[in-house]
Amino acid sequence: MNPIPPVAEAAPVRRWNGWLAVLLAGLALQAPLWLNPGYFSHDELQWAAFADVADWRRLPWSAWFDTSVFQYRPLTFNLWLLLSHGLADHPRAFHFVFVLLGTLNALLLRATVLRASGRADLAAAAALAFLLSPYVAYVHGWVGTLGDLLWVGCGLGLAWLGLARADWHPVRLVALAMTLTSAALLAKEAAIVLPALALLAWLLGGRKRTWLWIALGALLPTLAYLGLRLDVVLFAPRQTSTYVWGITELPLRWFEYVVFPYAATVFEVFGLATNASARRLALVALAAFVLHAGLWRCSPRLALGFVLAGAAALGPVLILNGAASQYGYGYSAVSAGLLALAWGRADRAARLALGLPLLLVLLHGAFVQWRMLEVGRAHADLVPHLLAELRSDPRRELRLYPVRQRLHFAYQRLTHQVPRLQGVAMGDRVRVVDDPALATHRIEADGRLTPLTP
């Protein structure tokens, strides 16, 4: 098979104004995420409670060498503690840091596509499309996805290295790949897919030798990691059903992750195949098919790479018993890069086949941003009233029933196993209930808590 042909012969673009334009445009297009006044789930509130100490040196640091724990993510957890210590009381600042980190990942994607194609327009389009996609909006809008930001950022660094000039010394490439992969593995388990992605790039990208050195550098720390951690990851007792796995889950999980970007009014991928109507599933499957057909018309090798690299980027999460939107972050980076390369060699028919599904993806990303902002506003409205009730009687238990039922699950997340809220003991004292007859208070649309008579 011939390698993927180059898009165009062009001189490298090194002007800073292009990078700055993408950075500013990316931040502006994600304004609903970093202007969010509240939080999305219990994770960030739990870590805010863990980080609520007077001196940062007294933070409950995660051990760097205890590989026996189920979630071994010391780089992520320790950095998250530091960020929570300084920013938990300032949600907009916290969100801005996450959006900025994600936008820097988009700039790494731009650099990679620029090296692959030599075209600044395609590189900028890849970066912005990445930022506006639904999986990415979810990750950048939730201050609980630091591990995803870190491991995918390291992976994009590997991709950029893989397209380095042929005169780069192999030892240099292997050392840099080992460093980036080690950092990615310390951030999240999902990084074990990096050697497979590098090998796919070598196979489909013309068998360029630099990719082999990158694959080797990524493989060495990954093998060491699996030697220490595989038994724990696969067989350690789970504290939650989220991480229960089975090989038979793979086809359904793959289908959900692939078609979700085109389901423009669905907030999260979880339960898509079981909760969506047959008609909706057929329509999003059709959109995915049209996009893949457009890719095939551009380049069969690119189409094959899109499927294989996308599956590799998802990797082990395909065998879990439930999908989660943050797991689609690496998939989005791979997809955006390959779609940009395809667009550069597409004729009118192929661009139509690619453009219509991509429009659904961008609309979906805007929807996810809006929902993130809605949940954050609901949290910000609730907190002062919830704190007032908790402080009024330290032994009182609150059972809350939200007027806005479509935010019921959001309120449940925001009150689940949070030990303290801004220094006030919470724990099991607060629970969101399904039946108003069991409630002590009603959550009004503006966040006020109205007492209900028994």
DOMAR-565566 format. One record per residue (C-alpha): residue in three letters; chain; x, y, z. Coordinates in pm, whole numbers. Layout:
% residues N
ATOM  ALA  A  X  Y  Z
...
***
This chain:
% residues 454
ATOM  MET  A  0  0  0
ATOM  ASN  A  118  347  -79
ATOM  PRO  A  152  594  208
ATOM  ILE  A  -100  871  262
ATOM  PRO  A  -7  1129  -4
ATOM  PRO  A  95  1477  108
ATOM  VAL  A  -170  1745  90
ATOM  ALA  A  46  2008  -74
ATOM  GLU  A  403  2119  -102
ATOM  ALA  A  443  2432  103
ATOM  ALA  A  711  2606  302
ATOM  PRO  A  683  2575  681
ATOM  VAL  A  479  2852  837
ATOM  ARG  A  650  3005  1137
ATOM  ARG  A  460  3327  1190
ATOM  TRP  A  345  3390  1545
ATOM  ASN  A  32  3571  1432
ATOM  GLY  A  -119  3241  1315
ATOM  TRP  A  -65  3080  1654
ATOM  LEU  A  -198  3383  1838
ATOM  ALA  A  -506  3398  1616
ATOM  VAL  A  -593  3035  1688
ATOM  LEU  A  -529  3083  2061
ATOM  LEU  A  -755  3390  2086
ATOM  ALA  A  -1023  3242  1861
ATOM  GLY  A  -1020  2920  2062
ATOM  LEU  A  -1060  3105  2392
ATOM  ALA  A  -1338  3323  2251
ATOM  LEU  A  -1530  3026  2111
ATOM  GLN  A  -1511  2854  2451
ATOM  ALA  A  -1625  3158  2650
ATOM  PRO  A  -1935  2980  2792
ATOM  LEU  A  -1700  2729  2956
ATOM  TRP  A  -1460  2970  3126
ATOM  LEU  A  -1733  3217  3221
ATOM  ASN  A  -1912  2938  3408
ATOM  PRO  A  -1978  3053  3769
ATOM  GLY  A  -2016  2705  3918
ATOM  TYR  A  -1918  2341  3893
ATOM  PHE  A  -2049  2032  3719
ATOM  SER  A  -2012  1731  3950
ATOM  HIS  A  -1904  1605  4290
ATOM  ASP  A  -1545  1529  4185
ATOM  GLU  A  -1428  1889  4183
ATOM  LEU  A  -1618  1960  4508
ATOM  GLN  A  -1459  1659  4678
ATOM  TRP  A  -1112  1771  4573
ATOM  ALA  A  -1189  2122  4692
ATOM  ALA  A  -1265  1971  5033
ATOM  PHE  A  -942  1767  5028
ATOM  ALA  A  -744  2079  4939
ATOM  ASP  A  -907  2299  5205
ATOM  VAL  A  -597  2341  5425
ATOM  ALA  A  -423  2654  5541
ATOM  ASP  A  -81  2563  5401
ATOM  TRP  A  -33  2394  5062
ATOM  ARG  A  251  2188  5209
ATOM  ARG  A  -7  2008  5425
ATOM  LEU  A  -211  1890  5126
ATOM  PRO  A  -289  1512  5126
ATOM  TRP  A  -46  1432  4847
ATOM  SER  A  -92  1123  4632
ATOM  ALA  A  197  877  4659
ATOM  TRP  A  422  868  4353
ATOM  PHE  A  536  508  4394
ATOM  ASP  A  231  325  4530
ATOM  THR  A  133  140  4214
ATOM  SER  A  -105  -92  4403
ATOM  VAL  A  -390  162  4417
ATOM  PHE  A  -667  121  4161
ATOM  GLN  A  -645  478  4031
ATOM  TYR  A  -272  543  4009
ATOM  ARG  A  -258  897  3874
ATOM  PRO  A  -10  1084  4095
ATOM  LEU  A  71  1355  3841
ATOM  THR  A  -296  1432  3790
ATOM  PHE  A  -401  1407  4153
ATOM  ASN  A  -117  1614  4296
ATOM  LEU  A  -154  1887  4036
ATOM  TRP  A  -531  1881  4091
ATOM  LEU  A  -479  1928  4465
ATOM  LEU  A  -259  2232  4402
ATOM  LEU  A  -507  2385  4160
ATOM  SER  A  -797  2318  4394
ATOM  HIS  A  -610  2470  4685
ATOM  GLY  A  -565  2796  4498
ATOM  LEU  A  -872  2815  4275
ATOM  ALA  A  -1162  2613  4418
ATOM  ASP  A  -1332  2925  4555
ATOM  HIS  A  -1297  3097  4217
ATOM  PRO  A  -1480  2877  3964
ATOM  ARG  A  -1433  3106  3665
ATOM  ALA  A  -1057  3121  3720
ATOM  PHE  A  -1045  2742  3762
ATOM  HIS  A  -1244  2692  3441
ATOM  PHE  A  -1018  2934  3255
ATOM  VAL  A  -710  2732  3350
ATOM  PHE  A  -870  2418  3211
ATOM  VAL  A  -985  2588  2892
ATOM  LEU  A  -637  2735  2846
ATOM  LEU  A  -472  2394  2893
ATOM  GLY  A  -715  2245  2642
ATOM  THR  A  -649  2525  2396
ATOM  LEU  A  -276  2458  2426
ATOM  ASN  A  -354  2098  2328
ATOM  ALA  A  -536  2239  2025
ATOM  LEU  A  -222  2436  1937
ATOM  LEU  A  -21  2113  1959
ATOM  LEU  A  -271  1958  1720
ATOM  ARG  A  -225  2258  1490
ATOM  ALA  A  151  2209  1498
ATOM  THR  A  113  1841  1413
ATOM  VAL  A  -124  1898  1120
ATOM  LEU  A  101  2178  997
ATOM  ARG  A  397  1939  990
ATOM  ALA  A  190  1674  813
ATOM  SER  A  34  1900  550
ATOM  GLY  A  235  2222  528
ATOM  ARG  A  -94  2415  522
ATOM  ALA  A  -172  2666  795
ATOM  ASP  A  -542  2685  700
ATOM  LEU  A  -596  2312  751
ATOM  ALA  A  -396  2319  1074
ATOM  ALA  A  -604  2605  1215
ATOM  ALA  A  -928  2437  1108
ATOM  ALA  A  -825  2114  1283
ATOM  ALA  A  -747  2300  1606
ATOM  LEU  A  -1074  2494  1612
ATOM  ALA  A  -1288  2198  1508
ATOM  PHE  A  -1127  2000  1789
ATOM  LEU  A  -1215  2271  2042
ATOM  LEU  A  -1574  2292  1923
ATOM  SER  A  -1647  1918  1926
ATOM  PRO  A  -1876  1770  2195
ATOM  TYR  A  -1627  1541  2372
ATOM  VAL  A  -1381  1829  2399
ATOM  ALA  A  -1641  2078  2523
ATOM  TYR  A  -1728  1827  2795
ATOM  VAL  A  -1366  1782  2904
ATOM  HIS  A  -1276  2151  2894
ATOM  GLY  A  -1594  2243  3082
ATOM  TRP  A  -1554  1996  3368
ATOM  VAL  A  -1291  2064  3632
ATOM  GLY  A  -1253  1692  3689
ATOM  THR  A  -1079  1587  3369
ATOM  LEU  A  -722  1698  3428
ATOM  GLY  A  -590  1350  3354
ATOM  ASP  A  -744  1359  3007
ATOM  LEU  A  -593  1699  2932
ATOM  LEU  A  -250  1576  3037
ATOM  TRP  A  -230  1238  2867
ATOM  VAL  A  -374  1363  2538
ATOM  GLY  A  -138  1661  2547
ATOM  CYS  A  156  1420  2584
ATOM  GLY  A  17  1211  2300
ATOM  LEU  A  -2  1516  2073
ATOM  GLY  A  357  1591  2164
ATOM  LEU  A  449  1240  2047
ATOM  ALA  A  261  1295  1721
ATOM  TRP  A  454  1616  1659
ATOM  LEU  A  781  1435  1728
ATOM  GLY  A  683  1153  1494
ATOM  LEU  A  674  1401  1209
ATOM  ALA  A  1018  1537  1294
ATOM  ARG  A  1292  1572  1033
ATOM  ALA  A  1473  1255  936
ATOM  ASP  A  1803  1389  1075
ATOM  TRP  A  1681  1380  1437
ATOM  HIS  A  1899  1129  1623
ATOM  PRO  A  1713  810  1724
ATOM  VAL  A  1838  830  2084
ATOM  ARG  A  1692  1180  2111
ATOM  LEU  A  1355  1063  1976
ATOM  VAL  A  1341  757  2202
ATOM  ALA  A  1433  961  2510
ATOM  LEU  A  1173  1228  2439
ATOM  ALA  A  908  963  2367
ATOM  MET  A  988  781  2691
ATOM  THR  A  961  1105  2887
ATOM  LEU  A  628  1208  2736
ATOM  THR  A  480  859  2769
ATOM  SER  A  592  828  3130
ATOM  ALA  A  428  1160  3212
ATOM  ALA  A  111  1051  3032
ATOM  LEU  A  98  723  3227
ATOM  LEU  A  141  909  3555
ATOM  ALA  A  -158  1119  3451
ATOM  LYS  A  -404  849  3344
ATOM  GLU  A  -421  479  3259
ATOM  ALA  A  -563  558  2914
ATOM  ALA  A  -211  650  2799
ATOM  ILE  A  -129  281  2745
ATOM  VAL  A  -270  331  2393
ATOM  LEU  A  18  558  2285
ATOM  PRO  A  251  285  2148
ATOM  ALA  A  -34  143  1938
ATOM  LEU  A  -109  486  1794
ATOM  ALA  A  257  539  1706
ATOM  LEU  A  275  200  1531
ATOM  LEU  A  -40  280  1333
ATOM  ALA  A  114  612  1230
ATOM  TRP  A  424  426  1109
ATOM  LEU  A  218  170  918
ATOM  LEU  A  -22  414  752
ATOM  GLY  A  205  715  720
ATOM  GLY  A  464  576  483
ATOM  ARG  A  663  374  739
ATOM  LYS  A  871  674  831
ATOM  ARG  A  1155  566  1056
ATOM  THR  A  1097  837  1316
ATOM  TRP  A  762  678  1401
ATOM  LEU  A  938  351  1487
ATOM  TRP  A  1167  529  1732
ATOM  ILE  A  865  707  1883
ATOM  ALA  A  682  375  1912
ATOM  LEU  A  984  216  2082
ATOM  GLY  A  1018  508  2325
ATOM  ALA  A  647  488  2407
ATOM  LEU  A  649  109  2440
ATOM  LEU  A  927  79  2699
ATOM  PRO  A  758  273  2983
ATOM  THR  A  421  125  2885
ATOM  LEU  A  549  -230  2926
ATOM  ALA  A  700  -139  3264
ATOM  TYR  A  368  21  3365
ATOM  LEU  A  167  -285  3261
ATOM  GLY  A  406  -513  3445
ATOM  LEU  A  338  -322  3765
ATOM  ARG  A  -28  -240  3713
ATOM  LEU  A  -210  -484  3483
ATOM  ASP  A  -331  -716  3758
ATOM  VAL  A  -456  -421  3965
ATOM  VAL  A  -634  -255  3672
ATOM  LEU  A  -807  -573  3557
ATOM  PHE  A  -881  -758  3878
ATOM  ALA  A  -868  -525  4180
ATOM  PRO  A  -1203  -477  4360
ATOM  ARG  A  -1403  -186  4219
ATOM  GLN  A  -1549  85  4440
ATOM  THR  A  -1796  165  4164
ATOM  SER  A  -1957  -26  3877
ATOM  THR  A  -1813  231  3635
ATOM  TYR  A  -1498  22  3585
ATOM  VAL  A  -1654  -323  3547
ATOM  TRP  A  -1537  -467  3215
ATOM  GLY  A  -1610  -743  2966
ATOM  ILE  A  -1491  -817  2613
ATOM  THR  A  -1852  -848  2492
ATOM  GLU  A  -1905  -478  2563
ATOM  LEU  A  -1667  -376  2283
ATOM  PRO  A  -1905  -355  1981
ATOM  LEU  A  -2170  -152  2161
ATOM  ARG  A  -1917  84  2323
ATOM  TRP  A  -1745  144  1989
ATOM  PHE  A  -2078  221  1822
ATOM  GLU  A  -2173  469  2096
ATOM  TYR  A  -1844  658  2086
ATOM  VAL  A  -1839  677  1707
ATOM  VAL  A  -2196  800  1654
ATOM  PHE  A  -2230  1026  1960
ATOM  PRO  A  -2067  1333  1799
ATOM  TYR  A  -2358  1351  1552
ATOM  ALA  A  -2631  1329  1820
ATOM  ALA  A  -2654  1706  1842
ATOM  THR  A  -2899  1734  2135
ATOM  VAL  A  -2765  1455  2358
ATOM  PHE  A  -2552  1583  2644
ATOM  GLU  A  -2351  1273  2742
ATOM  VAL  A  -2258  953  2562
ATOM  PHE  A  -2348  737  2864
ATOM  GLY  A  -2646  515  2782
ATOM  LEU  A  -2683  646  2429
ATOM  ALA  A  -2756  306  2274
ATOM  THR  A  -3015  214  2536
ATOM  ASN  A  -3183  551  2596
ATOM  ALA  A  -3204  696  2246
ATOM  SER  A  -3487  603  2011
ATOM  ALA  A  -3426  368  1720
ATOM  ARG  A  -3492  657  1481
ATOM  ARG  A  -3228  879  1645
ATOM  LEU  A  -2973  598  1645
ATOM  ALA  A  -3040  530  1278
ATOM  LEU  A  -2995  898  1189
ATOM  VAL  A  -2667  940  1377
ATOM  ALA  A  -2540  613  1234
ATOM  LEU  A  -2626  745  887
ATOM  ALA  A  -2434  1066  957
ATOM  ALA  A  -2131  864  1068
ATOM  PHE  A  -2155  648  756
ATOM  VAL  A  -2172  954  527
ATOM  LEU  A  -1862  1102  691
ATOM  HIS  A  -1671  776  656
ATOM  ALA  A  -1779  754  292
ATOM  GLY  A  -1645  1104  235
ATOM  LEU  A  -1317  1003  394
ATOM  TRP  A  -1295  698  170
ATOM  ARG  A  -1348  915  -138
ATOM  CYS  A  -1059  1136  -26
ATOM  SER  A  -823  852  59
ATOM  PRO  A  -897  487  147
ATOM  ARG  A  -587  488  364
ATOM  LEU  A  -706  793  554
ATOM  ALA  A  -1047  631  602
ATOM  LEU  A  -883  316  737
ATOM  GLY  A  -661  523  962
ATOM  PHE  A  -962  715  1091
ATOM  VAL  A  -1132  393  1201
ATOM  LEU  A  -825  214  1338
ATOM  ALA  A  -662  513  1508
ATOM  GLY  A  -996  619  1653
ATOM  ALA  A  -1048  274  1802
ATOM  ALA  A  -689  269  1929
ATOM  ALA  A  -732  610  2095
ATOM  LEU  A  -1034  475  2283
ATOM  GLY  A  -848  153  2356
ATOM  PRO  A  -934  -20  2685
ATOM  VAL  A  -1241  194  2759
ATOM  LEU  A  -1420  2  2484
ATOM  ILE  A  -1453  -299  2717
ATOM  LEU  A  -1605  -104  3008
ATOM  ASN  A  -1973  -157  3085
ATOM  GLY  A  -2058  208  3024
ATOM  ALA  A  -1938  492  2803
ATOM  ALA  A  -1823  828  2940
ATOM  SER  A  -1773  1147  2741
ATOM  GLN  A  -1429  1231  2878
ATOM  TYR  A  -1294  910  2726
ATOM  GLY  A  -1365  1052  2381
ATOM  TYR  A  -1106  1329  2420
ATOM  GLY  A  -818  1142  2255
ATOM  TYR  A  -1056  1014  1988
ATOM  SER  A  -1147  1375  1909
ATOM  ALA  A  -783  1476  1862
ATOM  VAL  A  -718  1187  1623
ATOM  SER  A  -1041  1256  1434
ATOM  ALA  A  -982  1629  1394
ATOM  GLY  A  -629  1579  1263
ATOM  LEU  A  -720  1313  1008
ATOM  LEU  A  -1031  1499  891
ATOM  ALA  A  -820  1809  825
ATOM  LEU  A  -581  1605  612
ATOM  ALA  A  -876  1455  425
ATOM  TRP  A  -1032  1796  362
ATOM  GLY  A  -712  1910  193
ATOM  ARG  A  -750  1648  -79
ATOM  ALA  A  -1130  1634  -103
ATOM  ASP  A  -1327  1715  -418
ATOM  ARG  A  -1670  1884  -408
ATOM  ALA  A  -1864  1563  -345
ATOM  ALA  A  -1628  1455  -67
ATOM  ARG  A  -1647  1796  99
ATOM  LEU  A  -2025  1776  98
ATOM  ALA  A  -2010  1429  254
ATOM  LEU  A  -1768  1553  520
ATOM  GLY  A  -1923  1895  576
ATOM  LEU  A  -2280  1798  665
ATOM  PRO  A  -2186  1556  947
ATOM  LEU  A  -1922  1801  1068
ATOM  LEU  A  -2189  2069  1097
ATOM  LEU  A  -2380  1837  1332
ATOM  VAL  A  -2062  1788  1537
ATOM  LEU  A  -2011  2164  1577
ATOM  LEU  A  -2374  2218  1674
ATOM  HIS  A  -2340  1937  1925
ATOM  GLY  A  -2033  2098  2078
ATOM  ALA  A  -2222  2427  2120
ATOM  PHE  A  -2506  2237  2289
ATOM  VAL  A  -2266  2071  2535
ATOM  GLN  A  -2112  2409  2618
ATOM  TRP  A  -2456  2555  2685
ATOM  ARG  A  -2554  2263  2911
ATOM  MET  A  -2228  2291  3105
ATOM  LEU  A  -2300  2658  3164
ATOM  GLU  A  -2657  2581  3271
ATOM  VAL  A  -2545  2327  3529
ATOM  GLY  A  -2274  2560  3659
ATOM  ARG  A  -2523  2842  3703
ATOM  ALA  A  -2759  2609  3889
ATOM  HIS  A  -2475  2512  4123
ATOM  ALA  A  -2371  2873  4181
ATOM  ASP  A  -2732  2969  4261
ATOM  LEU  A  -2778  2679  4503
ATOM  VAL  A  -2457  2708  4709
ATOM  PRO  A  -2531  3017  4923
ATOM  HIS  A  -2878  2888  5017
ATOM  LEU  A  -2747  2538  5087
ATOM  LEU  A  -2469  2675  5307
ATOM  ALA  A  -2719  2885  5502
ATOM  GLU  A  -2933  2578  5574
ATOM  LEU  A  -2635  2364  5671
ATOM  ARG  A  -2505  2630  5908
ATOM  SER  A  -2842  2691  6070
ATOM  ASP  A  -2841  2344  6232
ATOM  PRO  A  -2520  2134  6217
ATOM  ARG  A  -2719  1811  6275
ATOM  ARG  A  -2994  1877  6027
ATOM  GLU  A  -3043  1651  5728
ATOM  LEU  A  -3170  1802  5404
ATOM  ARG  A  -3374  1614  5145
ATOM  LEU  A  -3402  1826  4833
ATOM  TYR  A  -3649  1810  4545
ATOM  PRO  A  -3564  2028  4242
ATOM  VAL  A  -3839  2217  4061
ATOM  ARG  A  -3636  2192  3741
ATOM  GLN  A  -3655  1815  3699
ATOM  ARG  A  -3435  1812  3391
ATOM  LEU  A  -3151  1919  3623
ATOM  HIS  A  -3234  1648  3878
ATOM  PHE  A  -2933  1435  3788
ATOM  ALA  A  -2707  1741  3793
ATOM  TYR  A  -2818  1827  4147
ATOM  GLN  A  -2759  1463  4248
ATOM  ARG  A  -2404  1479  4116
ATOM  LEU  A  -2332  1809  4287
ATOM  THR  A  -2439  1677  4629
ATOM  HIS  A  -2298  1323  4611
ATOM  GLN  A  -2046  1233  4883
ATOM  VAL  A  -1906  1585  4923
ATOM  PRO  A  -1747  1585  5272
ATOM  ARG  A  -1742  1964  5315
ATOM  LEU  A  -1873  2257  5119
ATOM  GLN  A  -1661  2570  5167
ATOM  GLY  A  -1556  2444  5510
ATOM  VAL  A  -1908  2345  5622
ATOM  ALA  A  -1966  1976  5700
ATOM  MET  A  -2194  1815  5441
ATOM  GLY  A  -2139  1444  5375
ATOM  ASP  A  -2465  1245  5394
ATOM  ARG  A  -2657  1540  5534
ATOM  VAL  A  -2774  1639  5186
ATOM  ARG  A  -2954  1417  4940
ATOM  VAL  A  -3159  1489  4629
ATOM  VAL  A  -3479  1281  4624
ATOM  ASP  A  -3713  1171  4346
ATOM  ASP  A  -4036  1206  4544
ATOM  PRO  A  -4144  1551  4672
ATOM  ALA  A  -4326  1377  4959
ATOM  LEU  A  -3986  1272  5099
ATOM  ALA  A  -3830  1618  5065
ATOM  THR  A  -3759  1866  5341
ATOM  HIS  A  -3694  2147  5090
ATOM  ARG  A  -3769  2233  4732
ATOM  ILE  A  -3493  2372  4510
ATOM  GLU  A  -3650  2663  4325
ATOM  ALA  A  -3544  2769  3978
ATOM  ASP  A  -3327  3047  4123
ATOM  GLY  A  -3153  2813  4371
ATOM  ARG  A  -3352  2914  4680
ATOM  LEU  A  -3451  2637  4922
ATOM  THR  A  -3816  2647  5019
ATOM  PRO  A  -3903  2443  5332
ATOM  LEU  A  -4178  2188  5285
ATOM  THR  A  -4415  2108  5569
ATOM  PRO  A  -4422  1738  5666
***
